[in-house]
């Protein structure tokens, strides 16, 4: 199997890497974080207009680059390297991914606006009582009215649309009766409580009270299989972001170990530090391999199992590499002024986003037993 990127994929990676290195350094990112908005509109428009990366996974017929999951992986790893705040995952991977699956007139209408940077989507799926289970829903759609509460909706404060899951029939945890909606974020009856995450992105508690929902807002009525497929695609992309984060954590720690001196010699000369750095490197490489395999299997019957294996591995790697990076740096590793602490925060959030290690190990076990 050929694991090499195509010439177009390599150009996409190098173009985005250069842009982020030139304009998205740590100091510039911190200014955005301290601004309290959780994103930079100018950067988002640059992604759309200057670089065209928002069109990476979309068909040329929609104005995209004709790519898919591999292109998302390439983009997300580079964004992980720069711990980018902007909502590529929720808008392009999740929102755009759902529209690609649904197809038809709504995809033809909305996908070009995603590529242009004018549509931003927040994924309002998870609820406080449901943890990581997409079918555990108390939000309801009945009589054309949406009511409920969605928790930790990243990017809702600056989204133009919300991608919402709601129960139309059945019990709270039934697999059937789950609809997927795309509704304007400013629709009457929607209220939010916004806050910043520890990573610096914006998130919200979103409340729906008698929000009017028409047929034009319903992407699919029996949507749980579609939602699970889109979340698996997002999880694989998140694993790619994690690989970018972990590569920087390892490289930064290796460089620090070569410079920091103790007892008259660089701490990297001590065997115990060398062993730790090698263990970190191995964790990163295994995470990269598992992420690649999961991405390649997204269109196969092995999708769910491959994604859960990758996410469990990436979660363990995030914890190991992040904690060791901070420990080797010592006290400065958790200061606001040093980038390594911010990469550790992002790695920690990724560890539990879309399912913890325990969740995905349990999910994989269930898939294996069912087979």
URLINTA-V882911 format. One record per pair of residues at least 12 apart in sequence whose ideal C-beta (glycine too) atoms are under 10 Angstrom apart, sorted by sequence separation. I is the first residue (numbers start at 0). J is the second residue. If there is no record, write none. Layout:
# URLINTA-V882911
I/J
I/J
This chain:
# URLINTA-V882911
27/39
51/63
52/64
54/66
55/67
56/68
75/87
97/109
98/110
124/136
126/138
149/161
165/177
166/178
191/203
192/204
193/205
255/267
256/268
293/305
294/306
296/308
325/337
327/339
328/340
51/64
56/69
57/70
74/87
75/88
136/149
164/177
165/178
190/203
191/204
192/205
254/267
256/269
259/272
292/305
293/306
296/309
28/42
55/69
56/70
74/88
95/109
124/138
149/163
164/178
165/179
190/204
191/205
192/206
253/267
292/306
293/307
325/339
27/42
55/70
56/71
94/109
95/110
98/113
123/138
149/164
163/178
164/179
165/180
190/205
191/206
252/267
290/305
293/308
294/309
324/339
325/340
328/343
23/39
54/70
55/71
56/72
71/87
75/91
94/110
145/161
147/163
149/165
163/179
164/180
189/205
190/206
256/272
289/305
290/306
292/308
293/309
324/340
22/39
56/73
71/88
74/91
75/92
147/164
162/179
163/180
165/182
189/206
190/207
256/273
289/306
292/309
293/310
325/342
52/70
55/73
56/74
74/92
95/113
145/163
147/165
162/180
163/181
188/206
189/207
190/208
291/309
321/339
324/342
325/343
22/41
23/42
55/74
91/110
94/113
95/114
146/165
147/166
161/180
162/181
163/182
184/203
188/207
189/208
253/272
256/275
289/308
290/309
293/312
321/340
324/343
22/42
71/91
72/92
98/118
128/148
129/149
130/150
145/165
160/180
161/181
162/182
188/208
252/272
253/273
256/276
289/309
290/310
293/313
323/343
52/73
53/74
70/91
71/92
126/147
127/148
129/150
160/181
161/182
184/205
186/207
187/208
188/209
189/210
288/309
289/310
321/342
322/343
23/45
52/74
91/113
98/120
126/148
127/149
128/150
160/182
161/183
187/209
188/210
287/309
289/311
290/312
320/342
321/343
324/346
19/42
22/45
90/113
91/114
95/118
97/120
126/149
127/150
140/163
160/183
161/184
187/210
188/211
252/275
253/276
286/309
289/312
290/313
320/343
321/344
18/42
50/74
68/92
71/95
94/118
123/147
125/149
126/150
127/151
140/164
141/165
159/183
160/184
161/185
186/210
187/211
188/212
252/276
285/309
286/310
288/312
289/313
321/345
322/346
52/77
71/96
94/119
95/120
97/122
123/148
124/149
125/150
126/151
138/163
140/165
141/166
158/183
159/184
160/185
161/186
182/207
186/211
287/312
318/343
321/346
322/347
52/78
90/116
94/120
123/149
124/150
125/151
138/164
139/165
140/166
141/167
158/184
159/185
160/186
163/189
186/212
253/279
286/312
287/313
290/316
317/343
320/346
321/347
18/45
22/49
93/120
94/121
122/149
123/150
125/152
138/165
139/166
140/167
141/168
157/184
158/185
180/207
183/210
249/276
252/279
253/280
285/312
286/313
289/316
319/346
18/46
46/74
63/91
68/96
90/118
91/119
92/120
93/121
94/122
121/149
123/151
124/152
136/164
137/165
138/166
139/167
140/168
156/184
161/189
182/210
285/313
286/314
317/345
318/346
321/349
67/96
90/119
91/120
93/122
123/152
136/165
137/166
139/168
155/184
182/211
250/279
286/315
287/316
317/346
318/347
321/350
89/119
90/120
92/122
122/152
123/153
134/164
136/166
154/184
161/191
180/210
182/212
186/216
249/279
250/280
282/312
283/313
285/315
286/316
316/346
317/347
15/46
18/49
19/50
85/116
89/120
90/121
93/124
121/152
122/153
133/164
135/166
136/167
182/213
248/279
249/280
282/313
285/316
286/317
317/348
18/50
46/78
53/85
55/87
63/95
67/99
87/119
89/121
90/122
121/153
122/154
123/155
134/166
139/171
152/184
180/212
249/281
284/316
314/346
317/349
318/350
17/50
86/119
89/122
121/154
122/155
136/169
145/178
158/191
180/213
182/215
183/216
249/282
250/283
282/315
283/316
286/319
313/346
316/349
317/350
18/52
53/87
57/91
61/95
85/119
86/120
88/122
89/123
120/154
121/155
136/170
137/171
155/189
178/212
181/215
182/216
245/279
246/280
249/283
282/316
286/320
316/350
317/351
14/49
15/50
52/87
56/91
86/121
119/154
120/155
121/156
123/158
129/164
134/169
136/171
145/180
156/191
181/216
182/217
245/280
248/283
249/284
281/316
282/317
314/349
315/350
14/50
15/51
55/91
56/92
63/99
86/122
119/155
121/157
122/158
134/170
135/171
136/172
140/176
155/191
156/192
157/193
180/216
181/217
247/283
282/318
283/319
313/349
314/350
14/51
15/52
46/83
53/90
54/91
61/98
121/158
123/160
124/161
134/171
135/172
136/173
139/176
140/177
145/182
155/192
156/193
179/216
180/217
181/218
245/282
246/283
279/316
282/319
283/320
313/350
314/351
14/52
53/91
57/95
61/99
119/157
120/158
121/159
123/161
124/162
126/164
134/172
135/173
140/178
155/193
156/194
178/216
179/217
180/218
245/283
246/284
281/319
282/320
314/352
318/356
11/50
46/85
52/91
56/95
57/96
119/158
120/159
121/160
122/161
123/162
124/163
125/164
134/173
138/177
139/178
152/191
156/195
178/217
179/218
180/219
244/283
245/284
281/320
310/349
317/356
11/51
15/55
45/85
55/95
56/96
118/158
119/159
120/160
121/161
122/162
123/163
124/164
132/172
134/174
136/176
138/178
140/180
178/218
179/219
180/220
246/286
279/319
280/320
310/350
314/354
11/52
42/83
43/84
46/87
54/95
57/98
58/99
118/159
119/160
120/161
121/162
122/163
123/164
124/165
133/174
134/175
136/177
145/186
152/193
178/219
179/220
242/283
245/286
246/287
278/319
279/320
282/323
314/355
315/356
42/84
43/85
53/95
57/99
117/159
118/160
120/162
121/163
122/164
123/165
129/171
134/176
136/178
138/180
146/188
149/191
161/203
163/205
165/207
177/219
178/220
179/221
180/222
241/283
242/284
244/286
245/287
278/320
279/321
310/352
314/356
42/85
43/86
56/99
128/171
129/172
134/177
145/188
151/194
153/196
158/201
177/220
178/221
179/222
279/322
310/353
311/354
313/356
314/357
11/55
39/83
43/87
128/172
133/177
144/188
145/189
156/200
157/201
161/205
163/207
176/220
177/221
178/222
179/223
242/286
243/287
275/319
279/323
310/354
311/355
312/356
314/358
38/83
39/84
40/85
46/91
61/106
126/171
151/196
153/198
156/201
158/203
165/210
176/221
177/222
178/223
241/286
242/287
278/323
279/324
310/355
311/356
314/359
315/360
38/84
39/85
61/107
113/159
154/200
155/201
156/202
157/203
161/207
175/221
176/222
177/223
179/225
241/287
242/288
310/356
311/357
313/359
314/360
8/55
37/84
38/85
43/90
60/107
61/108
63/110
112/159
113/160
153/200
154/201
155/202
156/203
158/205
163/210
165/212
174/221
176/223
177/224
179/226
239/286
242/289
276/323
306/353
307/354
311/358
312/359
7/55
36/84
37/85
38/86
58/106
61/109
62/110
63/111
112/160
153/201
154/202
155/203
175/223
177/225
178/226
238/286
239/287
242/290
275/323
276/324
279/327
306/354
310/358
311/359
37/86
57/106
61/110
62/111
152/201
153/202
154/203
155/204
156/205
161/210
163/212
174/223
177/226
238/287
241/290
242/291
275/324
307/356
310/359
311/360
32/82
60/110
61/111
62/112
63/113
64/114
152/202
153/203
155/205
167/217
173/223
174/224
177/227
179/229
240/290
309/359
310/360
311/361
60/111
61/112
62/113
63/114
109/160
151/202
152/203
238/289
239/290
272/323
275/326
276/327
307/358
308/359
311/362
31/83
32/84
58/110
61/113
62/114
150/202
151/203
152/204
165/217
168/220
238/290
239/291
275/327
307/359
308/360
310/362
311/363
11/64
28/81
31/84
57/110
61/114
62/115
124/177
150/203
151/204
152/205
163/216
167/220
168/221
174/227
237/290
238/291
306/359
307/360
310/363
27/81
28/82
31/85
57/111
149/203
150/204
151/205
167/221
235/289
236/290
239/293
307/361
308/362
11/66
23/78
28/83
124/179
149/204
150/205
161/216
163/218
167/222
235/290
238/293
239/294
272/327
304/359
307/362
308/363
8/64
25/81
28/84
54/110
57/113
148/204
149/205
160/216
162/218
234/290
235/291
238/294
303/359
306/362
307/363
7/64
16/73
20/77
23/80
24/81
25/82
54/111
57/114
123/180
148/205
149/206
165/222
235/292
236/293
306/363
307/364
7/65
8/66
11/69
12/70
15/73
19/77
23/81
56/114
147/205
148/206
149/207
164/222
235/293
236/294
304/362
305/363
307/365
308/366
7/66
11/70
15/74
18/77
19/78
22/81
23/82
54/113
55/114
123/182
147/206
148/207
164/223
234/293
235/294
303/362
304/363
307/366
12/72
13/73
16/76
17/77
20/80
23/83
53/113
54/114
146/206
147/207
148/208
235/295
267/327
303/363
307/367
5/66
8/69
12/73
15/76
16/77
19/80
20/81
23/84
53/114
54/115
120/181
123/184
146/207
147/208
232/293
235/296
236/297
266/327
304/365
305/366
8/70
11/73
12/74
15/77
19/81
23/85
52/114
53/115
54/116
145/207
146/208
164/226
231/293
232/294
235/297
303/365
304/366
7/70
10/73
11/74
14/77
15/78
18/81
19/82
51/114
53/116
89/152
118/181
121/184
144/207
145/208
146/209
147/210
234/297
266/329
303/366
304/367
5/69
8/72
9/73
12/76
13/77
16/80
19/83
89/153
90/154
94/158
98/162
120/184
144/208
145/209
146/210
162/226
302/366
4/69
5/70
8/73
12/77
15/80
16/81
47/112
53/118
88/153
89/154
97/162
119/184
144/209
145/210
231/296
232/297
301/366
304/369
4/70
7/73
8/74
11/77
15/81
47/113
53/119
88/154
89/155
94/160
96/162
123/189
143/209
144/210
145/211
231/297
232/298
304/370
47/114
48/115
86/153
87/154
94/161
138/205
140/207
142/209
143/210
144/211
145/212
162/229
235/302
4/72
15/83
47/115
48/116
86/154
90/158
94/162
138/206
139/207
143/211
144/212
238/306
241/309
245/313
248/316
252/320
259/327
261/329
4/73
47/116
84/153
85/154
86/155
89/158
90/159
93/162
138/207
143/212
228/297
234/303
237/306
241/310
244/313
248/317
255/324
259/328
301/370
46/116
47/117
84/154
90/160
121/191
140/210
142/212
143/213
228/298
232/302
235/305
239/309
259/329
300/370
44/115
45/116
86/157
141/212
143/214
145/216
231/302
235/306
238/309
241/312
242/313
245/316
249/320
252/323
253/324
256/327
44/116
85/157
86/158
89/161
90/162
109/181
140/212
231/303
234/306
237/309
238/310
241/313
244/316
245/317
248/320
252/324
255/327
256/328
259/331
43/116
44/117
89/162
143/216
230/303
233/306
234/307
237/310
240/313
241/314
244/317
247/320
248/321
251/324
252/325
255/328
43/117
228/302
231/305
232/306
235/309
238/312
239/313
242/316
245/319
246/320
248/322
249/323
250/324
252/326
253/327
255/329
227/302
228/303
231/306
234/309
235/310
238/313
241/316
242/317
245/320
248/323
249/324
252/327
40/116
43/119
105/181
140/216
227/303
230/306
231/307
234/310
237/313
238/314
241/317
244/320
245/321
248/324
251/327
252/328
255/331
127/204
140/217
244/321
247/324
248/325
251/328
255/332
101/179
228/306
231/309
235/313
238/316
40/119
100/179
227/306
231/310
234/313
238/317
241/320
245/324
101/181
121/201
123/203
140/220
241/321
248/328
252/332
38/119
121/202
251/332
97/179
121/203
123/205
255/337
98/181
97/181
121/205
123/207
255/339
251/337
94/181
136/223
251/338
252/339
251/339
133/222
134/223
133/223
248/338
252/342
247/338
248/339
251/342
134/226
247/339
133/226
134/227
133/227
248/342
247/342
248/343
133/229
246/342
133/230
244/341
245/342
248/345
244/342
247/345
248/346
131/230
243/342
244/343
247/346
244/344
245/345
244/345
245/346
124/226
243/345
244/346
122/226
241/345
244/348
245/349
124/229
125/230
240/345
241/346
244/349
124/230
240/346
122/229
241/348
122/230
241/349
109/218
240/349
241/350
105/215
89/200
104/215
105/216
122/233
237/348
238/349
241/352
84/196
105/217
106/218
237/349
240/352
105/218
43/157
84/198
86/200
84/199
85/200
86/201
103/218
237/352
238/353
37/153
38/154
82/198
84/200
101/217
237/353
37/154
40/157
82/199
83/200
84/201
101/218
236/353
237/354
37/155
38/156
82/200
100/218
101/219
234/352
235/353
37/156
38/157
100/219
233/352
234/353
36/156
37/157
98/218
233/353
234/354
35/156
36/157
97/218
101/222
97/219
100/222
231/353
230/353
100/224
101/225
230/354
97/222
100/225
234/359
100/226
97/225
100/228
101/229
96/225
97/226
100/229
99/229
97/228
98/229
96/228
97/229
100/232
93/226
96/229
97/230
99/232
95/229
96/230
94/229
96/231
97/232
93/229
96/232
97/233
92/229
93/230
95/232
96/233
92/230
93/232
94/233
92/232
93/233
96/236
92/233
92/234
199/341
92/235
93/236
198/341
89/233
92/236
197/341
198/342
88/233
91/236
92/237
199/344
200/345
198/344
199/345
92/239
197/344
198/345
88/236
196/344
197/345
198/346
200/348
87/236
88/237
196/345
198/347
197/347
198/348
88/239
197/348
198/349
88/240
196/348
87/240
37/193
36/193
37/194
83/240
35/193
37/195
75/233
78/236
79/237
82/240
35/194
36/195
37/196
79/238
35/195
75/235
76/236
79/239
80/240
83/243
37/198
38/199
71/232
75/236
78/239
79/240
82/243
33/195
37/199
38/200
71/233
74/236
75/237
76/238
77/239
78/240
79/241
80/242
81/243
82/244
32/195
37/200
38/201
72/235
75/238
76/239
77/240
79/242
80/243
81/244
35/199
36/200
37/201
68/232
71/235
72/236
75/239
76/240
79/243
80/244
34/199
36/201
37/202
67/232
71/236
74/239
75/240
76/241
78/243
79/244
80/245
82/247
32/198
33/199
35/201
37/203
72/238
73/239
74/240
75/241
76/242
77/243
78/244
79/245
80/246
81/247
32/199
68/235
72/239
75/242
76/243
79/246
80/247
31/199
32/200
68/236
71/239
72/240
75/243
76/244
79/247
31/200
71/240
74/243
29/199
69/239
72/242
76/246
80/250
28/199
68/239
56/232
56/236
153/348
153/352
96/297
151/352
76/287
76/290
75/290
72/290
72/291
75/294
131/351
133/353
72/293
73/294
131/352
69/291
72/294
131/353
132/354
71/294
72/295
131/354
130/354
131/355
68/293
69/294
72/297
130/355
68/294
69/295
71/297
131/357
132/358
16/243
67/294
68/295
131/358
68/296
69/297
125/353
130/358
131/359
68/297
124/353
67/297
68/298
131/361
67/298
131/362
82/338
82/341
82/342
84/345
80/342
82/344
83/345
79/342
82/345
82/346
88/352
88/353
79/345
79/346
79/349
2/288
2/291
2/292
0/291
0/292
2/295
0/295
33/335
32/335
29/335
29/336
29/338
32/341
28/338
25/336
25/337
26/338
29/341
25/338
28/341
24/338
25/341
25/342
